[in-house]
Amino acid sequence: MWCLNLGIPPYQRGIKGVIRTTPRPPLLRGSIKTEMLDINKQLEAIKRGAVDIHSEEELLRKLKANRPLRVKLGVDPTAPDIHLGHTVVLQKLRQFQDLGHQAVLIIGDFTALIGDPSGREKTRPQLSSEDIKRNAQTYLEQVGKVLDTKRLEIVHNSDWLARLTMENIIRLAAEVTVARFIERDDFSHRLKSGTPIGLHEFLYPLLQGQDSVAVRADIELGGTDQIFNLLVGRDLQRSAKMTPQVVLTMPLLVGLDGEQKMSKSYGNHIGLNEPAAEMYGKVMSLADKLMETYFTLLTSVPAGEVKELLAGHPKEAKVRLAREIVTQYYNKTEADKSAERFESVFSRKEAPDEMTQLKVDSSMFKDGKVYLPKLISHSGAVKSNNEAKRLIAQGGVTIDGEKLIDPDAEITVKTGQVLKIGKKNRFYRIEV
């Protein structure tokens, strides 16, 4: 399923009790031996942007061992694309790599069959194995924009979870009480609202926790909504006679709307596969109040330098942020091009040299004219004629620089005209 094959040997699985693993595996291809940095410097880097470390005392003990720690991050391929919100924990995992520790990326091809219930108001739609495989195919390319894949251990949790027997599952289930599950905010909310909870959803934290046993994790990373699952991993490791993993949580990134967490469903996201210019423009639309968070969680710009940037002109700071992000996911050349395009389009109000062609076919004409809302929705910039009408009434539509404000207008169009839609200045060159 992955184009990178690290040749990871299968772990030994016990038959009785909680599934046990072999002793700590040796360094694998993709692992490197690295001289450990000063503990205080490591701790400063690790704590950057983190919400909670459970516990810092345990983390210090592990760091003092002066060996590469096994730092685990699990990702379920429930969708084909990754956005910047997903990269918050990936950035933290990369920090651990740069500090000389062993990053372990678990592809949750088995847990994706359930779907993580954390923070969900309803049961996730179940995916087929084919959907999961198809989604996973894009993940390595995308995470490789953040992580050093040459130093990355990649495993699939189907390697051990698919082999669980019913006896194994029963013994795992005995590790956590129903009362503890019900105390979860997401489950308790669903129970109070009468929203069904599938029995299979209760299995998810146990299976994620078993991942920690299987890979002998020293540290597990996750978002703040993952805390329950991460702590279950500690419990299962204790039962397996292991030293419990340290749990480190990162905040959920607020999206471009400045209110809700970044999500594709909210339309407030920045995708890793979006064109560089679009990525740059979206960052430039970010509310000033979010800049410090974005610098801290999404870039490696030192904290002192971030403070200086934020003390200066907000636009200059935002330009730096946009350049940092585009450079990371593309390159400096694309960042320069995107910056120049933004300045010409948004500051100098010039139309870009390159823009999307908007084909207007004969079926859209009536008496030689086109219904303006239909033209706007035809572009794909909005989802309906009603949405297009609202945008027109708000002054968000121009043709060749002329603002159109009549939401019921029927207009004459011709090849070569430039249509601009919305505050994000989407440009289209009309072709009749």
C-alpha positions in Angstrom: 0.0 0.0 0.0 2.9 2.3 0.7 5.7 3.1 -1.7 8.2 3.1 1.1 8.8 -0.3 2.5 11.0 -0.4 5.6 10.9 -4.2 5.9 9.5 -4.1 9.5 9.4 -7.5 11.0 6.2 -8.8 12.5 5.9 -8.5 16.3 5.3 -11.7 18.3 1.8 -11.8 19.7 0.8 -13.7 22.8 -2.2 -15.9 23.1 -3.1 -15.3 26.7 -3.9 -12.1 28.4 -3.1 -8.7 26.9 -1.1 -9.1 23.7 2.6 -8.8 24.3 5.4 -7.9 22.0 9.0 -8.9 21.6 11.7 -6.9 23.4 12.3 -3.5 21.9 13.1 -3.9 18.2 16.5 -2.9 17.0 17.0 0.2 14.9 15.5 -0.4 11.5 16.3 0.9 8.1 15.1 4.4 8.2 16.4 4.8 11.8 19.6 6.6 12.7 21.8 6.8 15.7 22.0 10.4 16.8 23.9 12.1 19.6 21.3 13.4 22.1 21.1 17.1 22.7 21.1 18.7 26.1 18.0 17.7 28.0 17.0 21.2 28.8 17.2 22.2 25.1 15.2 19.1 24.2 12.5 19.9 26.8 12.2 23.5 25.5 11.6 22.2 22.0 9.2 19.5 23.0 7.1 21.8 25.1 6.7 24.4 22.3 3.0 24.6 21.5 2.1 21.6 23.7 -1.1 21.7 25.8 -0.3 18.9 28.2 2.5 16.5 29.0 1.5 13.5 31.1 3.8 13.7 32.8 6.7 16.0 32.5 8.5 14.2 35.3 8.2 10.9 33.4 9.4 12.6 30.2 12.5 13.9 32.0 13.3 10.4 33.2 13.0 9.0 29.7 15.2 11.8 28.3 17.9 11.2 30.9 18.2 7.7 29.6 20.1 9.3 26.8 18.7 7.0 24.1 16.5 7.6 21.1 12.9 7.4 22.4 10.2 5.7 20.3 7.6 8.5 19.6 4.3 7.2 18.2 1.7 9.0 16.1 -1.2 7.1 14.7 -3.2 8.3 11.7 -6.3 6.8 10.2 -6.7 7.2 6.5 -10.3 8.2 6.6 -9.9 10.8 3.9 -7.5 11.3 1.0 -6.3 14.8 1.8 -4.5 16.4 4.7 -4.8 20.0 5.8 -2.7 22.2 8.0 -4.7 21.3 11.1 -3.5 17.7 10.7 0.1 18.9 10.5 0.2 20.2 14.0 1.1 16.8 15.5 3.2 16.0 12.4 5.3 19.1 13.2 5.8 17.9 16.7 6.8 14.5 15.5 9.3 16.1 13.2 10.7 18.0 16.2 11.4 14.7 17.9 13.1 13.5 14.8 15.4 16.5 14.7 16.2 15.9 18.4 17.5 12.4 17.5 14.5 10.3 18.5 12.8 7.6 16.5 9.5 8.6 15.0 7.0 5.8 14.6 4.1 6.5 12.2 1.2 4.0 12.5 -1.1 3.9 9.6 -4.5 2.9 11.1 -5.7 0.8 8.3 -7.5 -1.4 10.8 -8.8 1.2 13.2 -10.1 3.2 10.3 -12.7 0.5 9.9 -14.2 1.8 13.1 -13.3 5.5 12.9 -12.2 7.5 15.9 -15.2 8.7 17.9 -13.2 11.4 19.7 -14.9 14.8 19.4 -17.7 13.3 17.2 -21.3 14.1 17.6 -22.4 11.0 15.8 -21.0 7.7 14.6 -18.6 8.0 11.7 -19.7 6.4 8.4 -17.9 3.1 8.0 -15.4 2.9 5.2 -14.6 -0.1 3.1 -11.1 -1.7 2.9 -10.9 -0.3 -0.6 -11.6 3.2 0.5 -9.0 3.0 3.2 -6.4 1.7 0.8 -7.1 4.4 -1.7 -7.0 7.1 1.0 -3.7 5.8 2.4 -2.0 6.0 -0.9 -1.8 9.8 -0.7 -0.7 9.9 2.9 3.0 9.2 2.6 3.5 11.8 -0.1 1.7 14.4 2.1 3.3 13.5 5.5 6.7 13.5 3.7 6.3 17.2 3.3 6.7 17.5 7.1 8.5 14.3 8.3 11.9 13.0 7.3 10.8 9.7 5.7 14.4 8.5 5.7 14.3 8.4 9.5 10.7 7.3 9.8 9.4 3.9 10.9 6.1 3.1 9.3 3.9 0.3 10.4 0.2 -0.7 9.8 -1.9 -1.6 12.7 -3.7 -4.3 10.8 -0.4 -6.3 11.2 -1.3 -7.0 14.8 -5.0 -6.0 15.3 -6.3 -8.2 12.5 -4.8 -11.2 14.3 -6.6 -10.6 17.6 -8.7 -13.5 18.7 -12.0 -13.2 20.5 -10.2 -14.2 23.7 -7.7 -11.3 23.2 -10.5 -8.9 22.6 -12.3 -10.0 25.8 -9.2 -9.6 27.8 -8.6 -6.1 26.3 -12.2 -5.1 27.1 -11.7 -6.1 30.7 -9.0 -3.4 31.1 -11.5 -0.4 30.9 -14.9 0.0 32.7 -18.1 1.1 31.0 -18.3 3.9 33.6 -15.0 5.3 32.4 -16.2 5.3 28.8 -19.4 7.1 29.7 -17.4 9.8 31.4 -16.0 10.9 28.1 -17.4 14.3 27.1 -18.3 13.1 23.5 -20.0 9.9 24.7 -21.9 11.6 27.6 -23.1 14.4 25.3 -24.4 11.8 22.7 -26.1 9.9 25.5 -27.8 13.0 26.8 -28.9 14.1 23.3 -30.2 10.6 22.5 -27.6 10.2 19.7 -26.8 6.5 19.2 -23.3 5.1 20.1 -22.2 2.0 18.3 -20.8 -0.8 20.4 -17.8 -0.9 18.0 -16.9 2.7 19.0 -16.1 1.5 22.4 -13.4 -0.7 20.9 -11.5 2.1 19.3 -9.6 3.4 22.4 -8.6 -0.2 23.2 -7.3 -0.8 19.7 -5.4 2.5 19.7 -4.0 1.6 23.1 -2.9 -1.8 21.8 -1.0 0.0 19.1 1.2 1.5 21.9 1.9 -2.0 23.2 2.7 -3.4 19.8 5.3 -0.7 18.9 6.6 -0.3 22.5 5.9 3.5 22.5 7.8 5.7 24.9 5.8 8.8 23.9 2.5 9.1 22.1 1.3 12.3 20.4 -2.2 13.4 19.7 -4.7 16.3 19.7 -6.4 17.4 22.9 -9.5 15.5 21.8 -7.4 12.3 21.9 -6.5 12.4 25.6 -8.8 9.5 26.6 -7.4 7.2 23.9 -3.8 8.1 24.8 -4.3 7.4 28.5 -5.8 4.0 27.6 -2.5 3.2 25.9 -0.8 3.8 29.2 -3.1 1.4 31.0 -2.6 -1.4 28.5 1.2 -0.9 28.6 1.1 -1.3 32.4 -0.9 -4.5 32.0 1.8 -5.7 29.5 4.5 -5.0 32.1 5.9 -2.1 30.2 6.8 1.4 31.3 3.8 3.6 30.4 4.2 6.0 27.5 4.3 9.7 28.1 1.3 11.4 26.6 1.8 14.8 24.8 -1.2 16.6 23.5 -1.3 19.4 20.9 -4.1 22.0 20.4 -6.7 21.7 17.6 -5.8 24.4 15.1 -8.5 27.1 14.6 -9.4 27.5 11.0 -9.5 30.6 8.8 -12.9 31.7 10.2 -11.2 32.3 13.5 -13.9 30.3 15.4 -14.0 26.6 14.7 -11.3 24.0 14.4 -9.8 23.7 10.9 -11.9 21.2 8.9 -12.8 20.6 5.3 -16.4 20.3 6.3 -16.4 23.9 7.7 -14.7 25.3 4.6 -12.0 27.0 6.8 -9.1 24.8 5.9 -5.8 25.1 4.0 -5.0 21.8 2.2 -1.4 20.6 1.7 -2.2 19.8 -1.9 -3.7 23.2 -2.7 -1.9 25.4 -5.3 0.9 27.5 -3.8 -0.8 30.8 -4.7 -4.0 29.7 -3.1 -2.3 28.5 0.0 -0.4 31.9 0.3 -3.6 33.8 -0.2 -5.5 31.9 2.4 -2.7 32.5 5.0 -2.9 36.2 4.1 -6.6 36.2 4.9 -5.9 34.9 8.4 -7.2 37.0 11.4 -4.3 38.8 13.1 -5.2 37.2 16.4 -4.3 33.8 15.0 -0.8 34.6 13.7 1.1 33.7 16.9 -0.6 30.3 17.1 0.1 29.6 13.4 3.8 30.6 13.8 4.1 28.4 16.9 2.3 25.3 15.6 3.1 25.3 11.9 6.6 26.8 11.6 10.1 26.5 13.1 10.6 30.2 13.4 12.2 30.8 16.9 9.8 32.2 19.6 11.9 35.3 20.1 11.8 36.1 16.4 8.0 35.5 16.3 7.6 38.0 19.2 9.6 40.6 17.2 7.5 40.0 14.1 4.2 40.4 15.9 5.4 43.6 17.5 5.9 45.1 14.1 3.4 45.7 11.2 0.8 42.9 11.0 1.0 42.6 7.3 4.8 42.1 7.3 4.4 39.4 9.9 1.6 37.7 7.9 3.8 37.8 4.7 6.6 36.1 6.6 4.1 33.5 7.9 2.7 32.9 4.4 6.2 32.6 2.9 7.2 30.1 5.6 4.3 27.8 5.0 4.4 27.9 1.2 8.2 27.3 1.3 7.8 24.3 3.5 5.2 22.6 1.3 6.5 23.8 -2.1 9.8 25.8 -2.2 11.2 29.3 -2.0 10.6 30.0 -5.7 6.9 29.2 -5.4 6.7 31.3 -2.3 8.3 34.3 -4.2 5.9 33.8 -7.1 2.9 33.6 -4.8 3.9 36.7 -2.9 4.3 38.7 -6.2 0.9 37.4 -7.4 -0.8 38.4 -4.2 0.7 41.9 -4.3 -0.4 42.4 -7.9 -3.9 41.1 -7.5 -4.8 42.2 -4.0 -2.6 45.3 -3.3 -2.3 46.7 -6.9 -5.7 45.3 -7.9 -4.3 43.8 -11.1 -5.7 40.6 -12.7 -3.2 37.7 -12.7 -1.6 36.6 -15.9 -2.8 33.0 -15.4 -6.4 32.3 -14.5 -9.1 29.6 -14.8 -10.9 29.4 -18.1 -14.7 29.6 -17.7 -16.5 28.0 -20.6 -19.9 29.4 -21.3 -21.9 27.2 -23.6 -24.9 28.0 -25.7 -27.4 26.4 -23.2 -26.7 29.2 -20.7 -27.8 31.9 -23.1 -31.3 33.3 -23.4 -32.0 36.0 -25.9 -28.2 36.5 -26.2 -27.7 37.1 -22.5 -26.6 35.0 -19.5 -28.3 35.1 -16.1 -25.6 36.4 -13.8 -26.2 34.2 -10.7 -26.2 31.1 -13.0 -22.8 32.3 -14.5 -21.4 32.6 -10.9 -22.6 29.2 -9.8 -21.4 27.7 -13.1 -17.8 28.8 -12.1 -17.9 26.5 -9.1 -17.0 29.4 -6.7 -20.5 29.1 -5.0 -22.8 26.1 -4.6 -26.1 27.6 -5.7 -27.8 30.5 -7.5 -29.1 31.8 -4.2 -25.5 32.0 -2.8 -24.5 33.7 -6.0 -27.2 36.3 -5.5 -26.1 37.1 -2.0 -22.5 37.5 -3.2 -23.6 39.9 -6.0 -25.7 42.0 -3.6 -22.7 42.3 -1.3 -20.6 43.7 -4.2 -18.4 40.6 -4.6 -18.6 40.3 -8.4 -17.0 42.3 -11.1 -16.5 41.8 -14.9 -13.5 43.7 -16.4 -13.3 45.7 -13.2 -16.9 46.8 -13.3 -18.9 45.9 -10.1 -22.2 44.2 -10.7 -24.7 44.6 -7.9 -28.1 43.5 -9.4 -28.6 39.9 -8.2 -31.1 39.3 -11.0 -29.1 40.8 -13.8 -29.0 39.2 -17.3 -25.7 40.3 -18.9 -23.9 40.1 -22.3 -20.6 38.1 -22.1 -17.8 37.7 -24.6 -14.6 35.8 -24.9 -11.7 37.4 -23.0 -13.7 39.1 -20.3 -12.3 38.7 -16.8 -14.8 37.7 -14.1 -13.7 38.2 -10.4 -15.7 36.5 -7.7 -15.6 37.0 -3.9 -13.3 38.5 -1.3 -10.7 35.9 -2.1 -10.6 37.3 -5.6 -11.1 34.2 -7.7 -10.4 35.2 -11.3 -11.9 33.5 -14.4 -11.3 34.3 -18.1 -14.6 33.9 -20.0 -14.6 31.8 -23.1 -17.9 31.8 -25.2 
